[in-house]
Amino acid sequence: MGMHRTHRRHMEREDAIETMAKNHVFKARERKRRTDRMLATVKAGKLPYAPTVMSWLSRKLEKPAKKITPEDVKTLLT
């Protein structure tokens, strides 16, 4: 006989929680690296930026990429 379904699901949940805890460290580092990289790109250039940078700016400023102005970018940099 196999493992009971509820026990198996419980073990899967525990494994998922453990995996998320391990990955949290790596993902936090990657987010910091991405933020640093994007800020360096924003400081070096001017609108319009590459699509990846515009997407990142859009998420940070909570605005559609079409509506981002140079003043919005300045507020982010300060």
PQR file with spaces between the fields and no chain letter, atoms N, CA, C, O and H, PARSE charges and radii, in Angstrom:
ATOM       1  N    MET     1       0.832   -1.175    0.000 -0.4000 1.5000
ATOM       2  CA   MET     1       0.000    0.000    0.000 -0.0000 2.0000
ATOM       3  C    MET     1       0.883    1.247    0.000  0.5500 1.7000
ATOM       4  O    MET     1       1.996    1.258    0.526 -0.5500 1.4000
ATOM       5  N    GLY     2       0.354    2.257   -0.592 -0.4000 1.5000
ATOM       6  CA   GLY     2       1.090    3.503   -0.653 -0.0000 2.0000
ATOM       7  C    GLY     2       0.793    4.406    0.527  0.5500 1.7000
ATOM       8  O    GLY     2       0.072    4.040    1.455 -0.5500 1.4000
ATOM       9  H    GLY     2      -0.550    2.248   -1.019  0.4000 1.0000
ATOM      10  N    MET     3       1.351    5.564    0.466 -0.4000 1.5000
ATOM      11  CA   MET     3       1.148    6.556    1.507 -0.0000 2.0000
ATOM      12  C    MET     3      -0.262    7.131    1.377  0.5500 1.7000
ATOM      13  O    MET     3      -0.772    7.283    0.267 -0.5500 1.4000
ATOM      14  H    MET     3       1.936    5.862   -0.289  0.4000 1.0000
ATOM      15  N    HIS     4      -0.881    7.445    2.487 -0.4000 1.5000
ATOM      16  CA   HIS     4      -2.215    8.023    2.441 -0.0000 2.0000
ATOM      17  C    HIS     4      -2.152    9.405    1.801  0.5500 1.7000
ATOM      18  O    HIS     4      -1.178   10.135    1.983 -0.5500 1.4000
ATOM      19  H    HIS     4      -0.467    7.322    3.389  0.4000 1.0000
ATOM      20  N    ARG     5      -3.173    9.757    1.064 -0.4000 1.5000
ATOM      21  CA   ARG     5      -3.195   10.991    0.284 -0.0000 2.0000
ATOM      22  C    ARG     5      -2.943   12.231    1.139  0.5500 1.7000
ATOM      23  O    ARG     5      -2.158   13.094    0.745 -0.5500 1.4000
ATOM      24  H    ARG     5      -3.965    9.164    0.916  0.4000 1.0000
ATOM      25  N    THR     6      -3.590   12.339    2.298 -0.4000 1.5000
ATOM      26  CA   THR     6      -3.409   13.538    3.120 -0.0000 2.0000
ATOM      27  C    THR     6      -1.981   13.628    3.658  0.5500 1.7000
ATOM      28  O    THR     6      -1.423   14.721    3.765 -0.5500 1.4000
ATOM      29  H    THR     6      -4.227   11.638    2.618  0.4000 1.0000
ATOM      30  N    HIS     7      -1.403   12.503    3.988 -0.4000 1.5000
ATOM      31  CA   HIS     7      -0.021   12.503    4.473 -0.0000 2.0000
ATOM      32  C    HIS     7       0.927   12.936    3.355  0.5500 1.7000
ATOM      33  O    HIS     7       1.857   13.709    3.586 -0.5500 1.4000
ATOM      34  H    HIS     7      -1.856   11.616    3.901  0.4000 1.0000
ATOM      35  N    ARG     8       0.686   12.435    2.145 -0.4000 1.5000
ATOM      36  CA   ARG     8       1.530   12.803    1.004 -0.0000 2.0000
ATOM      37  C    ARG     8       1.435   14.300    0.738  0.5500 1.7000
ATOM      38  O    ARG     8       2.451   14.953    0.498 -0.5500 1.4000
ATOM      39  H    ARG     8      -0.069   11.807    1.957  0.4000 1.0000
ATOM      40  N    ARG     9       0.219   14.851    0.778 -0.4000 1.5000
ATOM      41  CA   ARG     9       0.043   16.293    0.537 -0.0000 2.0000
ATOM      42  C    ARG     9       0.733   17.109    1.620  0.5500 1.7000
ATOM      43  O    ARG     9       1.325   18.151    1.339 -0.5500 1.4000
ATOM      44  H    ARG     9      -0.607   14.320    0.973  0.4000 1.0000
ATOM      45  N    HIS    10       0.655   16.635    2.852 -0.4000 1.5000
ATOM      46  CA   HIS    10       1.330   17.321    3.953 -0.0000 2.0000
ATOM      47  C    HIS    10       2.838   17.349    3.720  0.5500 1.7000
ATOM      48  O    HIS    10       3.483   18.378    3.924 -0.5500 1.4000
ATOM      49  H    HIS    10       0.174   15.789    3.080  0.4000 1.0000
ATOM      50  N    MET    11       3.395   16.222    3.296 -0.4000 1.5000
ATOM      51  CA   MET    11       4.827   16.164    3.028 -0.0000 2.0000
ATOM      52  C    MET    11       5.207   17.061    1.852  0.5500 1.7000
ATOM      53  O    MET    11       6.260   17.699    1.877 -0.5500 1.4000
ATOM      54  H    MET    11       2.872   15.387    3.131  0.4000 1.0000
ATOM      55  N    GLU    12       4.367   17.115    0.831 -0.4000 1.5000
ATOM      56  CA   GLU    12       4.626   17.988   -0.315 -0.0000 2.0000
ATOM      57  C    GLU    12       4.629   19.447    0.114  0.5500 1.7000
ATOM      58  O    GLU    12       5.470   20.224   -0.338 -0.5500 1.4000
ATOM      59  H    GLU    12       3.512   16.597    0.811  0.4000 1.0000
ATOM      60  N    ARG    13       3.692   19.829    0.986 -0.4000 1.5000
ATOM      61  CA   ARG    13       3.650   21.200    1.490 -0.0000 2.0000
ATOM      62  C    ARG    13       4.916   21.527    2.274  0.5500 1.7000
ATOM      63  O    ARG    13       5.484   22.608    2.114 -0.5500 1.4000
ATOM      64  H    ARG    13       3.009   19.198    1.353  0.4000 1.0000
ATOM      65  N    GLU    14       5.359   20.600    3.120 -0.4000 1.5000
ATOM      66  CA   GLU    14       6.587   20.830    3.883 -0.0000 2.0000
ATOM      67  C    GLU    14       7.788   20.986    2.965  0.5500 1.7000
ATOM      68  O    GLU    14       8.644   21.839    3.200 -0.5500 1.4000
ATOM      69  H    GLU    14       4.897   19.723    3.250  0.4000 1.0000
ATOM      70  N    ASP    15       7.858   20.168    1.920 -0.4000 1.5000
ATOM      71  CA   ASP    15       8.949   20.286    0.952 -0.0000 2.0000
ATOM      72  C    ASP    15       8.904   21.644    0.251  0.5500 1.7000
ATOM      73  O    ASP    15       9.940   22.271    0.033 -0.5500 1.4000
ATOM      74  H    ASP    15       7.162   19.475    1.729  0.4000 1.0000
ATOM      75  N    ALA    16       7.706   22.088   -0.097 -0.4000 1.5000
ATOM      76  CA   ALA    16       7.558   23.374   -0.779 -0.0000 2.0000
ATOM      77  C    ALA    16       8.003   24.515    0.121  0.5500 1.7000
ATOM      78  O    ALA    16       8.665   25.446   -0.337 -0.5500 1.4000
ATOM      79  H    ALA    16       6.864   21.579    0.081  0.4000 1.0000
ATOM      80  N    ILE    17       7.647   24.451    1.386 -0.4000 1.5000
ATOM      81  CA   ILE    17       8.037   25.497    2.331 -0.0000 2.0000
ATOM      82  C    ILE    17       9.554   25.534    2.486  0.5500 1.7000
ATOM      83  O    ILE    17      10.154   26.608    2.526 -0.5500 1.4000
ATOM      84  H    ILE    17       7.109   23.695    1.759  0.4000 1.0000
ATOM      85  N    GLU    18      10.163   24.369    2.572 -0.4000 1.5000
ATOM      86  CA   GLU    18      11.616   24.289    2.694 -0.0000 2.0000
ATOM      87  C    GLU    18      12.304   24.846    1.452  0.5500 1.7000
ATOM      88  O    GLU    18      13.292   25.573    1.561 -0.5500 1.4000
ATOM      89  H    GLU    18       9.676   23.496    2.539  0.4000 1.0000
ATOM      90  N    THR    19      11.790   24.509    0.284 -0.4000 1.5000
ATOM      91  CA   THR    19      12.360   24.994   -0.972 -0.0000 2.0000
ATOM      92  C    THR    19      12.239   26.510   -1.074  0.5500 1.7000
ATOM      93  O    THR    19      13.180   27.184   -1.495 -0.5500 1.4000
ATOM      94  H    THR    19      10.988   23.918    0.196  0.4000 1.0000
ATOM      95  N    MET    20      11.080   27.048   -0.689 -0.4000 1.5000
ATOM      96  CA   MET    20      10.893   28.499   -0.746 -0.0000 2.0000
ATOM      97  C    MET    20      11.861   29.206    0.192  0.5500 1.7000
ATOM      98  O    MET    20      12.380   30.271   -0.143 -0.5500 1.4000
ATOM      99  H    MET    20      10.316   26.500   -0.348  0.4000 1.0000
ATOM     100  N    ALA    21      12.108   28.633    1.349 -0.4000 1.5000
ATOM     101  CA   ALA    21      13.045   29.245    2.290 -0.0000 2.0000
ATOM     102  C    ALA    21      14.461   29.265    1.713  0.5500 1.7000
ATOM     103  O    ALA    21      15.184   30.248    1.874 -0.5500 1.4000
ATOM     104  H    ALA    21      11.687   27.768    1.622  0.4000 1.0000
ATOM     105  N    LYS    22      14.854   28.189    1.047 -0.4000 1.5000
ATOM     106  CA   LYS    22      16.185   28.139    0.431 -0.0000 2.0000
ATOM     107  C    LYS    22      16.290   29.136   -0.717  0.5500 1.7000
ATOM     108  O    LYS    22      17.281   29.857   -0.831 -0.5500 1.4000
ATOM     109  H    LYS    22      14.267   27.390    0.916  0.4000 1.0000
ATOM     110  N    ASN    23      15.274   29.173   -1.561 -0.4000 1.5000
ATOM     111  CA   ASN    23      15.319   30.026   -2.741 -0.0000 2.0000
ATOM     112  C    ASN    23      15.201   31.506   -2.395  0.5500 1.7000
ATOM     113  O    ASN    23      15.643   32.361   -3.162 -0.5500 1.4000
ATOM     114  H    ASN    23      14.469   28.587   -1.468  0.4000 1.0000
ATOM     115  N    HIS    24      14.605   31.812   -1.241 -0.4000 1.5000
ATOM     116  CA   HIS    24      14.410   33.210   -0.855 -0.0000 2.0000
ATOM     117  C    HIS    24      15.743   33.958   -0.815  0.5500 1.7000
ATOM     118  O    HIS    24      15.823   35.108   -1.248 -0.5500 1.4000
ATOM     119  H    HIS    24      14.245   31.118   -0.617  0.4000 1.0000
ATOM     120  N    VAL    25      16.771   33.322   -0.305 -0.4000 1.5000
ATOM     121  CA   VAL    25      18.085   33.953   -0.206 -0.0000 2.0000
ATOM     122  C    VAL    25      18.620   34.293   -1.591  0.5500 1.7000
ATOM     123  O    VAL    25      19.086   35.409   -1.824 -0.5500 1.4000
ATOM     124  H    VAL    25      16.707   32.388    0.046  0.4000 1.0000
ATOM     125  N    PHE    26      18.555   33.341   -2.499 -0.4000 1.5000
ATOM     126  CA   PHE    26      19.085   33.562   -3.844 -0.0000 2.0000
ATOM     127  C    PHE    26      18.266   34.598   -4.611  0.5500 1.7000
ATOM     128  O    PHE    26      18.820   35.439   -5.319 -0.5500 1.4000
ATOM     129  H    PHE    26      18.177   32.435   -2.309  0.4000 1.0000
ATOM     130  N    LYS    27      16.951   34.529   -4.465 -0.4000 1.5000
ATOM     131  CA   LYS    27      16.101   35.465   -5.188 -0.0000 2.0000
ATOM     132  C    LYS    27      16.268   36.887   -4.666  0.5500 1.7000
ATOM     133  O    LYS    27      16.217   37.839   -5.444 -0.5500 1.4000
ATOM     134  H    LYS    27      16.501   33.845   -3.890  0.4000 1.0000
ATOM     135  N    ALA    28      16.463   37.041   -3.377 -0.4000 1.5000
ATOM     136  CA   ALA    28      16.674   38.374   -2.803 -0.0000 2.0000
ATOM     137  C    ALA    28      17.959   38.988   -3.363  0.5500 1.7000
ATOM     138  O    ALA    28      17.995   40.170   -3.703 -0.5500 1.4000
ATOM     139  H    ALA    28      16.505   36.267   -2.744  0.4000 1.0000
ATOM     140  N    ARG    29      19.005   38.174   -3.453 -0.4000 1.5000
ATOM     141  CA   ARG    29      20.260   38.664   -4.039 -0.0000 2.0000
ATOM     142  C    ARG    29      20.071   39.062   -5.498  0.5500 1.7000
ATOM     143  O    ARG    29      20.575   40.096   -5.936 -0.5500 1.4000
ATOM     144  H    ARG    29      18.976   37.214   -3.176  0.4000 1.0000
ATOM     145  N    GLU    30      19.346   38.241   -6.245 -0.4000 1.5000
ATOM     146  CA   GLU    30      19.124   38.530   -7.665 -0.0000 2.0000
ATOM     147  C    GLU    30      18.297   39.801   -7.833  0.5500 1.7000
ATOM     148  O    GLU    30      18.568   40.592   -8.737 -0.5500 1.4000
ATOM     149  H    GLU    30      18.937   37.401   -5.889  0.4000 1.0000
ATOM     150  N    ARG    31      17.303   40.009   -6.988 -0.4000 1.5000
ATOM     151  CA   ARG    31      16.502   41.241   -7.064 -0.0000 2.0000
ATOM     152  C    ARG    31      17.371   42.467   -6.828  0.5500 1.7000
ATOM     153  O    ARG    31      17.219   43.480   -7.511 -0.5500 1.4000
ATOM     154  H    ARG    31      17.082   39.366   -6.254  0.4000 1.0000
ATOM     155  N    LYS    32      18.277   42.379   -5.869 -0.4000 1.5000
ATOM     156  CA   LYS    32      19.182   43.498   -5.576 -0.0000 2.0000
ATOM     157  C    LYS    32      20.089   43.763   -6.769  0.5500 1.7000
ATOM     158  O    LYS    32      20.282   44.913   -7.162 -0.5500 1.4000
ATOM     159  H    LYS    32      18.401   41.555   -5.315  0.4000 1.0000
ATOM     160  N    ARG    33      20.649   42.695   -7.351 -0.4000 1.5000
ATOM     161  CA   ARG    33      21.513   42.868   -8.534 -0.0000 2.0000
ATOM     162  C    ARG    33      20.745   43.502   -9.687  0.5500 1.7000
ATOM     163  O    ARG    33      21.258   44.393  -10.364 -0.5500 1.4000
ATOM     164  H    ARG    33      20.492   41.760   -7.032  0.4000 1.0000
ATOM     165  N    ARG    34      19.507   43.041   -9.911 -0.4000 1.5000
ATOM     166  CA   ARG    34      18.707   43.584  -11.003 -0.0000 2.0000
ATOM     167  C    ARG    34      18.411   45.063  -10.762  0.5500 1.7000
ATOM     168  O    ARG    34      18.506   45.874  -11.683 -0.5500 1.4000
ATOM     169  H    ARG    34      19.090   42.317   -9.361  0.4000 1.0000
ATOM     170  N    THR    35      18.056   45.411   -9.534 -0.4000 1.5000
ATOM     171  CA   THR    35      17.767   46.808   -9.208 -0.0000 2.0000
ATOM     172  C    THR    35      18.995   47.677   -9.450  0.5500 1.7000
ATOM     173  O    THR    35      18.887   48.749  -10.045 -0.5500 1.4000
ATOM     174  H    THR    35      17.979   44.752   -8.786  0.4000 1.0000
ATOM     175  N    ASP    36      20.156   47.226   -8.996 -0.4000 1.5000
ATOM     176  CA   ASP    36      21.396   47.984   -9.211 -0.0000 2.0000
ATOM     177  C    ASP    36      21.692   48.152  -10.694  0.5500 1.7000
ATOM     178  O    ASP    36      22.077   49.231  -11.144 -0.5500 1.4000
ATOM     179  H    ASP    36      20.244   46.355   -8.513  0.4000 1.0000
ATOM     180  N    ARG    37      21.506   47.068  -11.451 -0.4000 1.5000
ATOM     181  CA   ARG    37      21.774   47.103  -12.894 -0.0000 2.0000
ATOM     182  C    ARG    37      20.816   48.067  -13.608  0.5500 1.7000
ATOM     183  O    ARG    37      21.238   48.835  -14.473 -0.5500 1.4000
ATOM     184  H    ARG    37      21.193   46.191  -11.085  0.4000 1.0000
ATOM     185  N    MET    38      19.554   48.027  -13.252 -0.4000 1.5000
ATOM     186  CA   MET    38      18.565   48.895  -13.886 -0.0000 2.0000
ATOM     187  C    MET    38      18.802   50.356  -13.521  0.5500 1.7000
ATOM     188  O    MET    38      18.696   51.232  -14.380 -0.5500 1.4000
ATOM     189  H    MET    38      19.211   47.404  -12.550  0.4000 1.0000
ATOM     190  N    LEU    39      19.120   50.626  -12.260 -0.4000 1.5000
ATOM     191  CA   LEU    39      19.394   52.008  -11.858 -0.0000 2.0000
ATOM     192  C    LEU    39      20.612   52.558  -12.587  0.5500 1.7000
ATOM     193  O    LEU    39      20.625   53.724  -12.981 -0.5500 1.4000
ATOM     194  H    LEU    39      19.205   49.915  -11.563  0.4000 1.0000
ATOM     195  N    ALA    40      21.635   51.727  -12.769 -0.4000 1.5000
ATOM     196  CA   ALA    40      22.823   52.174  -13.510 -0.0000 2.0000
ATOM     197  C    ALA    40      22.455   52.499  -14.960  0.5500 1.7000
ATOM     198  O    ALA    40      22.949   53.475  -15.525 -0.5500 1.4000
ATOM     199  H    ALA    40      21.625   50.780  -12.449  0.4000 1.0000
ATOM     200  N    THR    41      21.597   51.689  -15.551 -0.4000 1.5000
ATOM     201  CA   THR    41      21.163   51.940  -16.932 -0.0000 2.0000
ATOM     202  C    THR    41      20.345   53.224  -17.018  0.5500 1.7000
ATOM     203  O    THR    41      20.501   54.002  -17.959 -0.5500 1.4000
ATOM     204  H    THR    41      21.195   50.896  -15.092  0.4000 1.0000
ATOM     205  N    VAL    42      19.479   53.444  -16.043 -0.4000 1.5000
ATOM     206  CA   VAL    42      18.636   54.648  -16.038 -0.0000 2.0000
ATOM     207  C    VAL    42      19.508   55.891  -15.872  0.5500 1.7000
ATOM     208  O    VAL    42      19.287   56.899  -16.545 -0.5500 1.4000
ATOM     209  H    VAL    42      19.352   52.812  -15.279  0.4000 1.0000
ATOM     210  N    LYS    43      20.491   55.824  -14.983 -0.4000 1.5000
ATOM     211  CA   LYS    43      21.369   56.973  -14.760 -0.0000 2.0000
ATOM     212  C    LYS    43      22.213   57.288  -15.988  0.5500 1.7000
ATOM     213  O    LYS    43      22.512   58.453  -16.245 -0.5500 1.4000
ATOM     214  H    LYS    43      20.670   55.006  -14.437  0.4000 1.0000
ATOM     215  N    ALA    44      22.596   56.279  -16.743 -0.4000 1.5000
ATOM     216  CA   ALA    44      23.481   56.464  -17.892 -0.0000 2.0000
ATOM     217  C    ALA    44      22.753   56.982  -19.130  0.5500 1.7000
ATOM     218  O    ALA    44      23.366   57.647  -19.965 -0.5500 1.4000
ATOM     219  H    ALA    44      22.352   55.332  -16.534  0.4000 1.0000
ATOM     220  N    GLY    45      21.467   56.692  -19.265 -0.4000 1.5000
ATOM     221  CA   GLY    45      20.767   57.043  -20.489 -0.0000 2.0000
ATOM     222  C    GLY    45      19.650   58.034  -20.279  0.5500 1.7000
ATOM     223  O    GLY    45      19.576   58.716  -19.258 -0.5500 1.4000
ATOM     224  H    GLY    45      20.969   56.152  -18.586  0.4000 1.0000
ATOM     225  N    LYS    46      18.775   58.098  -21.278 -0.4000 1.5000
ATOM     226  CA   LYS    46      17.603   58.951  -21.185 -0.0000 2.0000
ATOM     227  C    LYS    46      16.444   58.259  -21.894  0.5500 1.7000
ATOM     228  O    LYS    46      16.646   57.298  -22.636 -0.5500 1.4000
ATOM     229  H    LYS    46      18.835   57.543  -22.108  0.4000 1.0000
ATOM     230  N    LEU    47      15.245   58.749  -21.663 -0.4000 1.5000
ATOM     231  CA   LEU    47      14.061   58.145  -22.272 -0.0000 2.0000
ATOM     232  C    LEU    47      14.146   58.196  -23.782  0.5500 1.7000
ATOM     233  O    LEU    47      14.712   59.157  -24.304 -0.5500 1.4000
ATOM     234  H    LEU    47      15.081   59.530  -21.060  0.4000 1.0000
ATOM     235  N    PRO    48      13.643   57.263  -24.497 -0.5600 1.5000
ATOM     236  CA   PRO    48      13.104   55.969  -24.093  0.2800 2.0000
ATOM     237  C    PRO    48      14.234   54.961  -23.882  0.5500 1.7000
ATOM     238  O    PRO    48      15.212   54.942  -24.628 -0.5500 1.4000
ATOM     239  N    TYR    49      14.086   54.142  -22.875 -0.4000 1.5000
ATOM     240  CA   TYR    49      15.056   53.095  -22.555 -0.0000 2.0000
ATOM     241  C    TYR    49      14.684   51.814  -23.282  0.5500 1.7000
ATOM     242  O    TYR    49      13.678   51.753  -23.989 -0.5500 1.4000
ATOM     243  H    TYR    49      13.291   54.158  -22.268  0.4000 1.0000
ATOM     244  N    ALA    50      15.508   50.799  -23.099 -0.4000 1.5000
ATOM     245  CA   ALA    50      15.225   49.477  -23.672 -0.0000 2.0000
ATOM     246  C    ALA    50      13.941   48.923  -23.037  0.5500 1.7000
ATOM     247  O    ALA    50      13.587   49.324  -21.928 -0.5500 1.4000
ATOM     248  H    ALA    50      16.325   50.849  -22.525  0.4000 1.0000
ATOM     249  N    PRO    51      13.249   48.024  -23.711 -0.5600 1.5000
ATOM     250  CA   PRO    51      11.985   47.496  -23.185  0.2800 2.0000
ATOM     251  C    PRO    51      12.098   46.872  -21.792  0.5500 1.7000
ATOM     252  O    PRO    51      11.174   46.991  -20.987 -0.5500 1.4000
ATOM     253  N    THR    52      13.217   46.212  -21.501 -0.4000 1.5000
ATOM     254  CA   THR    52      13.348   45.618  -20.166 -0.0000 2.0000
ATOM     255  C    THR    52      13.414   46.693  -19.092  0.5500 1.7000
ATOM     256  O    THR    52      12.839   46.540  -18.014 -0.5500 1.4000
ATOM     257  H    THR    52      13.967   46.116  -22.155  0.4000 1.0000
ATOM     258  N    VAL    53      14.113   47.774  -19.389 -0.4000 1.5000
ATOM     259  CA   VAL    53      14.228   48.872  -18.424 -0.0000 2.0000
ATOM     260  C    VAL    53      12.882   49.577  -18.286  0.5500 1.7000
ATOM     261  O    VAL    53      12.485   49.936  -17.177 -0.5500 1.4000
ATOM     262  H    VAL    53      14.580   47.899  -20.264  0.4000 1.0000
ATOM     263  N    MET    54      12.185   49.778  -19.385 -0.4000 1.5000
ATOM     264  CA   MET    54      10.871   50.428  -19.324 -0.0000 2.0000
ATOM     265  C    MET    54       9.884   49.581  -18.517  0.5500 1.7000
ATOM     266  O    MET    54       9.071   50.116  -17.763 -0.5500 1.4000
ATOM     267  H    MET    54      12.508   49.487  -20.285  0.4000 1.0000
ATOM     268  N    SER    55       9.957   48.293  -18.675 -0.4000 1.5000
ATOM     269  CA   SER    55       9.093   47.404  -17.907 -0.0000 2.0000
ATOM     270  C    SER    55       9.411   47.507  -16.422  0.5500 1.7000
ATOM     271  O    SER    55       8.502   47.565  -15.595 -0.5500 1.4000
ATOM     272  H    SER    55      10.618   47.858  -19.288  0.4000 1.0000
ATOM     273  N    TRP    56      10.679   47.529  -16.083 -0.4000 1.5000
ATOM     274  CA   TRP    56      11.097   47.651  -14.685 -0.0000 2.0000
ATOM     275  C    TRP    56      10.648   48.999  -14.119  0.5500 1.7000
ATOM     276  O    TRP    56      10.126   49.066  -13.006 -0.5500 1.4000
ATOM     277  H    TRP    56      11.418   47.482  -16.755  0.4000 1.0000
ATOM     278  N    LEU    57      10.852   50.076  -14.890 -0.4000 1.5000
ATOM     279  CA   LEU    57      10.411   51.405  -14.456 -0.0000 2.0000
ATOM     280  C    LEU    57       8.897   51.440  -14.251  0.5500 1.7000
ATOM     281  O    LEU    57       8.403   52.037  -13.295 -0.5500 1.4000
ATOM     282  H    LEU    57      11.275   50.022  -15.795  0.4000 1.0000
ATOM     283  N    SER    58       8.184   50.804  -15.145 -0.4000 1.5000
ATOM     284  CA   SER    58       6.731   50.767  -15.051 -0.0000 2.0000
ATOM     285  C    SER    58       6.283   50.112  -13.750  0.5500 1.7000
ATOM     286  O    SER    58       5.354   50.589  -13.097 -0.5500 1.4000
ATOM     287  H    SER    58       8.586   50.319  -15.921  0.4000 1.0000
ATOM     288  N    ARG    59       6.937   49.032  -13.377 -0.4000 1.5000
ATOM     289  CA   ARG    59       6.592   48.366  -12.112 -0.0000 2.0000
ATOM     290  C    ARG    59       6.973   49.226  -10.921  0.5500 1.7000
ATOM     291  O    ARG    59       6.207   49.315   -9.962 -0.5500 1.4000
ATOM     292  H    ARG    59       7.692   48.645  -13.907  0.4000 1.0000
ATOM     293  N    LYS    60       8.134   49.858  -10.956 -0.4000 1.5000
ATOM     294  CA   LYS    60       8.585   50.679   -9.830 -0.0000 2.0000
ATOM     295  C    LYS    60       7.728   51.932   -9.651  0.5500 1.7000
ATOM     296  O    LYS    60       7.411   52.324   -8.528 -0.5500 1.4000
ATOM     297  H    LYS    60       8.757   49.786  -11.735  0.4000 1.0000
ATOM     298  N    LEU    61       7.358   52.556  -10.775 -0.4000 1.5000
ATOM     299  CA   LEU    61       6.594   53.801  -10.710 -0.0000 2.0000
ATOM     300  C    LEU    61       5.078   53.572  -10.691  0.5500 1.7000
ATOM     301  O    LEU    61       4.299   54.503  -10.489 -0.5500 1.4000
ATOM     302  H    LEU    61       7.616   52.237  -11.687  0.4000 1.0000
ATOM     303  N    GLU    62       4.681   52.323  -10.903 -0.4000 1.5000
ATOM     304  CA   GLU    62       3.259   51.952  -10.958 -0.0000 2.0000
ATOM     305  C    GLU    62       2.511   52.796  -11.993  0.5500 1.7000
ATOM     306  O    GLU    62       1.432   53.329  -11.732 -0.5500 1.4000
ATOM     307  H    GLU    62       5.313   51.566  -11.066  0.4000 1.0000
ATOM     308  N    LYS    63       3.118   52.898  -13.168 -0.4000 1.5000
ATOM     309  CA   LYS    63       2.542   53.627  -14.294 -0.0000 2.0000
ATOM     310  C    LYS    63       2.775   52.828  -15.566  0.5500 1.7000
ATOM     311  O    LYS    63       3.740   52.068  -15.655 -0.5500 1.4000
ATOM     312  H    LYS    63       3.995   52.465  -13.381  0.4000 1.0000
ATOM     313  N    PRO    64       1.899   52.994  -16.549 -0.5600 1.5000
ATOM     314  CA   PRO    64       2.186   52.376  -17.847  0.2800 2.0000
ATOM     315  C    PRO    64       3.446   52.995  -18.453  0.5500 1.7000
ATOM     316  O    PRO    64       3.728   54.174  -18.238 -0.5500 1.4000
ATOM     317  N    ALA    65       4.183   52.218  -19.191 -0.4000 1.5000
ATOM     318  CA   ALA    65       5.446   52.687  -19.762 -0.0000 2.0000
ATOM     319  C    ALA    65       5.250   53.915  -20.655  0.5500 1.7000
ATOM     320  O    ALA    65       6.126   54.777  -20.719 -0.5500 1.4000
ATOM     321  H    ALA    65       3.954   51.260  -19.366  0.4000 1.0000
ATOM     322  N    LYS    66       4.124   53.998  -21.336 -0.4000 1.5000
ATOM     323  CA   LYS    66       3.866   55.143  -22.227 -0.0000 2.0000
ATOM     324  C    LYS    66       3.735   56.448  -21.456  0.5500 1.7000
ATOM     325  O    LYS    66       3.991   57.518  -22.006 -0.5500 1.4000
ATOM     326  H    LYS    66       3.412   53.298  -21.284  0.4000 1.0000
ATOM     327  N    LYS    67       3.338   56.373  -20.189 -0.4000 1.5000
ATOM     328  CA   LYS    67       3.081   57.582  -19.408 -0.0000 2.0000
ATOM     329  C    LYS    67       4.242   57.986  -18.507  0.5500 1.7000
ATOM     330  O    LYS    67       4.103   58.908  -17.704 -0.5500 1.4000
ATOM     331  H    LYS    67       3.130   55.504  -19.741  0.4000 1.0000
ATOM     332  N    ILE    68       5.371   57.320  -18.625 -0.4000 1.5000
ATOM     333  CA   ILE    68       6.527   57.662  -17.807 -0.0000 2.0000
ATOM     334  C    ILE    68       7.212   58.883  -18.408  0.5500 1.7000
ATOM     335  O    ILE    68       7.522   58.918  -19.599 -0.5500 1.4000
ATOM     336  H    ILE    68       5.484   56.571  -19.278  0.4000 1.0000
ATOM     337  N    THR    69       7.441   59.875  -17.567 -0.4000 1.5000
ATOM     338  CA   THR    69       8.083   61.111  -18.003 -0.0000 2.0000
ATOM     339  C    THR    69       9.472   61.213  -17.369  0.5500 1.7000
ATOM     340  O    THR    69       9.775   60.493  -16.418 -0.5500 1.4000
ATOM     341  H    THR    69       7.190   59.847  -16.600  0.4000 1.0000
ATOM     342  N    PRO    70      10.314   62.105  -17.894 -0.5600 1.5000
ATOM     343  CA   PRO    70      11.637   62.298  -17.282  0.2800 2.0000
ATOM     344  C    PRO    70      11.545   62.732  -15.811  0.5500 1.7000
ATOM     345  O    PRO    70      12.416   62.390  -15.011 -0.5500 1.4000
ATOM     346  N    GLU    71      10.506   63.474  -15.459 -0.4000 1.5000
ATOM     347  CA   GLU    71      10.333   63.903  -14.073 -0.0000 2.0000
ATOM     348  C    GLU    71      10.075   62.693  -13.155  0.5500 1.7000
ATOM     349  O    GLU    71      10.555   62.649  -12.022 -0.5500 1.4000
ATOM     350  H    GLU    71       9.799   63.752  -16.109  0.4000 1.0000
ATOM     351  N    ASP    72       9.320   61.729  -13.658 -0.4000 1.5000
ATOM     352  CA   ASP    72       9.076   60.497  -12.885 -0.0000 2.0000
ATOM     353  C    ASP    72      10.380   59.759  -12.633  0.5500 1.7000
ATOM     354  O    ASP    72      10.613   59.243  -11.540 -0.5500 1.4000
ATOM     355  H    ASP    72       8.930   61.765  -14.578  0.4000 1.0000
ATOM     356  N    VAL    73      11.223   59.713  -13.648 -0.4000 1.5000
ATOM     357  CA   VAL    73      12.507   59.028  -13.524 -0.0000 2.0000
ATOM     358  C    VAL    73      13.387   59.751  -12.508  0.5500 1.7000
ATOM     359  O    VAL    73      14.081   59.112  -11.718 -0.5500 1.4000
ATOM     360  H    VAL    73      11.033   60.132  -14.536  0.4000 1.0000
ATOM     361  N    LYS    74      13.358   61.084  -12.530 -0.4000 1.5000
ATOM     362  CA   LYS    74      14.159   61.857  -11.572 -0.0000 2.0000
ATOM     363  C    LYS    74      13.710   61.562  -10.144  0.5500 1.7000
ATOM     364  O    LYS    74      14.549   61.436   -9.252 -0.5500 1.4000
ATOM     365  H    LYS    74      12.795   61.604  -13.172  0.4000 1.0000
ATOM     366  N    THR    75      12.415   61.452   -9.914 -0.4000 1.5000
ATOM     367  CA   THR    75      11.930   61.169   -8.562 -0.0000 2.0000
ATOM     368  C    THR    75      12.391   59.787   -8.103  0.5500 1.7000
ATOM     369  O    THR    75      12.650   59.578   -6.918 -0.5500 1.4000
ATOM     370  H    THR    75      11.734   61.555  -10.639  0.4000 1.0000
ATOM     371  N    LEU    76      12.491   58.858   -9.029 -0.4000 1.5000
ATOM     372  CA   LEU    76      12.965   57.519   -8.685 -0.0000 2.0000
ATOM     373  C    LEU    76      14.449   57.541   -8.323  0.5500 1.7000
ATOM     374  O    LEU    76      14.879   56.810   -7.430 -0.5500 1.4000
ATOM     375  H    LEU    76      12.280   59.028   -9.992  0.4000 1.0000
ATOM     376  N    LEU    77      15.224   58.361   -9.000 -0.4000 1.5000
ATOM     377  CA   LEU    77      16.659   58.412   -8.782 -0.0000 2.0000
ATOM     378  C    LEU    77      17.034   59.166   -7.509  0.5500 1.7000
ATOM     379  O    LEU    77      18.130   58.974   -6.983 -0.5500 1.4000
ATOM     380  H    LEU    77      14.875   58.954   -9.725  0.4000 1.0000
ATOM     381  N    THR    78      16.160   60.001   -7.017 -0.4000 1.5000
ATOM     382  CA   THR    78      16.494   60.773   -5.805 -0.0000 2.0000
ATOM     383  C    THR    78      16.112   60.034   -4.561  0.5500 1.7000
ATOM     384  O    THR    78      16.321   60.535   -3.456 -0.5500 1.4000
ATOM     385  H    THR    78      15.270   60.157   -7.445  0.4000 1.0000
